[in-house]
Amino acid sequence: MSLETVVEDVRDEARERAKEIRADAEERADDLLEEAEADAEQTLEQAEADAEREIAQEREQKLSSAKLEAKQMRLEARRDALQRVREQVEERIAELDGDEREELTRELLDAAAAEFEDGSDVRVYARASDEGLVSDILDDYDGYEYAGEHDCLGGVVVESETSRVRVNNTFDSVLASVWENNLKEISARLFDEEQ
């Protein structure tokens, strides 16, 4: 066997070995590429799922926030409407006159008088424009005198130093009590709600 033949055999063997190494490398590269593509696909699917979840969560938060804001706006509108109704009621009460005003003032004074002993010196305060009306009514009460003005829609504030009692029987106090006790019903009627 000649040297050339040995060299040629070594070269052939080296070529075969190189082919095998190249084939293994290509196979390994294909496997790595498949793995990388699978990882990329999985990463993409996970990113899409995360994005969808985040979008759904953000949508839910915005929807919840919008519902809360709408509810707050409705409540504010209701408060405003109730306030306007109350102001209209106050205006109508303040405008009461004649026999109706006298009758209501007399009833409030009678109710207050029940809190005081006979013969007490009792001072009565009323709305400035009701001074004449209250003074005329007080002619029927012994020991009662008009003592001055009280800022109110009408009615009376009655007090006595001897008994240290003060009774606020103004239209304002009656309205406040009636309003508070019936606010739920007033609101239901105003906004067509079932009770």
C-alpha positions as CSV (number, residue, x, y, z in Angstrom):
1,M,0.0,0.0,0.0
2,S,1.4,3.2,-1.0
3,L,1.5,6.4,0.9
4,E,-0.8,8.0,-1.5
5,T,-3.4,5.3,-0.9
6,V,-3.1,5.8,2.8
7,V,-3.4,9.5,2.4
8,E,-6.4,9.0,0.2
9,D,-8.0,6.6,2.7
10,V,-7.4,9.1,5.6
11,R,-8.9,11.9,3.4
12,D,-11.9,9.7,2.6
13,E,-12.3,8.9,6.2
14,A,-12.0,12.6,7.2
15,R,-14.6,13.5,4.5
16,E,-16.9,10.8,5.9
17,R,-16.4,12.0,9.4
18,A,-16.9,15.6,8.3
19,K,-20.2,14.5,6.6
20,E,-21.3,12.8,9.8
21,I,-20.3,15.8,11.9
22,R,-22.1,18.2,9.4
23,A,-25.2,15.9,9.4
24,D,-25.2,15.8,13.2
25,A,-24.7,19.5,13.4
26,E,-27.5,20.1,10.9
27,E,-29.8,17.7,12.9
28,R,-28.8,19.4,16.1
29,A,-29.4,22.8,14.5
30,D,-32.9,21.7,13.2
31,D,-33.7,20.4,16.7
32,L,-32.6,23.7,18.3
33,L,-34.5,25.6,15.7
34,E,-37.7,23.6,16.3
35,E,-37.2,24.0,20.1
36,A,-36.7,27.8,19.7
37,E,-39.8,28.0,17.4
38,A,-41.8,26.1,20.0
39,D,-40.5,28.3,22.8
40,A,-41.3,31.4,20.7
41,E,-44.8,30.1,20.0
42,Q,-45.4,29.3,23.6
43,T,-44.0,32.7,24.6
44,L,-46.3,34.4,22.1
45,E,-49.3,32.5,23.3
46,Q,-48.5,33.4,26.9
47,A,-48.0,37.0,26.0
48,E,-51.3,37.1,24.1
49,A,-53.1,35.4,27.0
50,D,-51.5,37.9,29.5
51,A,-52.5,40.8,27.2
52,E,-56.1,39.5,26.9
53,R,-56.3,39.1,30.7
54,E,-54.8,42.6,31.3
55,I,-57.3,44.1,28.7
56,A,-60.2,42.3,30.4
57,Q,-59.1,43.5,33.8
58,E,-58.6,47.0,32.6
59,R,-62.0,46.9,30.9
60,E,-63.7,45.7,34.1
61,Q,-62.0,48.4,36.2
62,K,-63.1,51.1,33.7
63,L,-66.6,49.7,33.6
64,S,-66.7,49.6,37.4
65,S,-65.3,53.1,37.7
66,A,-67.9,54.4,35.1
67,K,-70.7,52.7,37.0
68,L,-69.6,54.2,40.3
69,E,-69.3,57.7,38.7
70,A,-72.8,57.3,37.2
71,K,-74.2,56.3,40.5
72,Q,-72.5,59.3,42.2
73,M,-73.9,61.6,39.5
74,R,-77.4,60.1,40.1
75,L,-77.1,60.6,43.8
76,E,-75.9,64.2,43.4
77,A,-78.8,64.9,41.0
78,R,-81.2,63.4,43.5
79,R,-79.7,65.5,46.3
80,D,-80.0,68.6,44.2
81,A,-83.6,67.8,43.3
82,L,-84.5,67.1,46.9
83,Q,-82.8,70.4,47.9
84,R,-84.8,72.3,45.3
85,V,-88.1,70.7,46.5
86,R,-87.2,71.6,50.1
87,E,-86.5,75.2,49.1
88,Q,-89.8,75.4,47.3
89,V,-91.6,74.1,50.4
90,E,-89.8,76.7,52.5
91,E,-90.9,79.4,50.1
92,R,-94.5,78.3,50.2
93,I,-94.4,78.1,54.0
94,A,-92.9,81.6,54.3
95,E,-95.6,82.9,52.0
96,L,-98.5,81.6,54.2
97,D,-100.6,84.5,55.3
98,G,-104.0,85.4,56.8
99,D,-106.1,82.9,58.7
100,E,-103.9,80.0,57.8
101,R,-100.8,81.6,59.2
102,E,-102.6,82.7,62.3
103,E,-104.1,79.2,62.9
104,L,-100.7,77.5,62.5
105,T,-98.9,80.1,64.7
106,R,-101.6,79.7,67.4
107,E,-101.3,75.9,67.3
108,L,-97.5,76.1,67.7
109,L,-97.9,78.5,70.6
110,D,-100.5,76.3,72.3
111,A,-98.2,73.3,72.0
112,A,-95.2,75.3,73.4
113,A,-97.4,76.8,76.3
114,A,-98.0,73.3,77.6
115,E,-94.3,73.2,78.6
116,F,-94.6,76.2,81.0
117,E,-96.3,76.6,84.4
118,D,-99.1,79.1,84.7
119,G,-98.1,82.5,85.9
120,S,-94.5,82.2,84.5
121,D,-93.1,85.2,82.7
122,V,-92.8,83.8,79.2
123,R,-91.0,85.5,76.3
124,V,-92.0,84.7,72.8
125,Y,-89.9,85.3,69.7
126,A,-91.1,85.2,66.1
127,R,-90.3,86.2,62.6
128,A,-90.0,90.0,62.3
129,S,-93.0,90.3,59.9
130,D,-95.2,88.3,62.3
131,E,-94.7,90.7,65.3
132,G,-98.2,92.1,65.0
133,L,-99.8,88.7,64.5
134,V,-98.0,87.2,67.5
135,S,-98.7,90.2,69.7
136,D,-102.4,89.9,68.9
137,I,-102.4,86.1,69.7
138,L,-100.4,86.8,73.0
139,D,-103.3,89.0,74.2
140,D,-105.0,85.6,75.0
141,Y,-102.1,84.4,77.2
142,D,-101.4,85.7,80.7
143,G,-97.8,86.4,81.4
144,Y,-96.7,86.0,77.8
145,E,-95.0,88.8,75.9
146,Y,-93.5,89.4,72.5
147,A,-89.7,89.6,73.1
148,G,-88.3,90.1,69.7
149,E,-87.4,88.7,66.4
150,H,-86.2,85.2,65.5
151,D,-84.8,84.3,62.1
152,C,-87.3,81.7,60.9
153,L,-90.1,81.0,58.3
154,G,-92.7,81.5,61.0
155,G,-94.0,80.0,64.2
156,V,-92.6,80.8,67.6
157,V,-89.7,80.3,70.0
158,V,-90.9,80.4,73.6
159,E,-88.7,80.6,76.7
160,S,-88.9,81.3,80.4
161,E,-86.0,82.1,82.7
162,T,-87.9,80.8,85.7
163,S,-88.2,77.3,84.3
164,R,-85.1,77.5,82.1
165,V,-87.1,76.0,79.3
166,R,-86.9,77.0,75.6
167,V,-89.3,75.5,73.1
168,N,-88.5,76.0,69.4
169,N,-91.9,75.6,67.6
170,T,-91.0,77.4,64.4
171,F,-92.2,76.3,61.0
172,D,-88.6,75.6,60.3
173,S,-88.3,73.0,63.1
174,V,-91.6,71.4,62.2
175,L,-90.5,71.2,58.5
176,A,-87.1,69.7,59.5
177,S,-88.8,67.0,61.6
178,V,-91.4,66.2,59.0
179,W,-88.7,66.2,56.2
180,E,-86.4,63.9,58.1
181,N,-89.2,61.5,59.1
182,N,-90.6,61.3,55.6
183,L,-87.4,61.7,53.4
184,K,-87.6,58.1,52.2
185,E,-91.2,58.5,51.1
186,I,-90.5,62.0,49.6
187,S,-87.6,60.5,47.6
188,A,-89.6,57.5,46.5
189,R,-92.5,59.7,45.2
190,L,-90.1,62.2,43.6
191,F,-88.2,59.5,41.8
192,D,-91.0,57.0,41.1
193,E,-89.4,54.3,43.3
194,E,-91.4,51.5,44.9
195,Q,-91.2,51.3,48.6
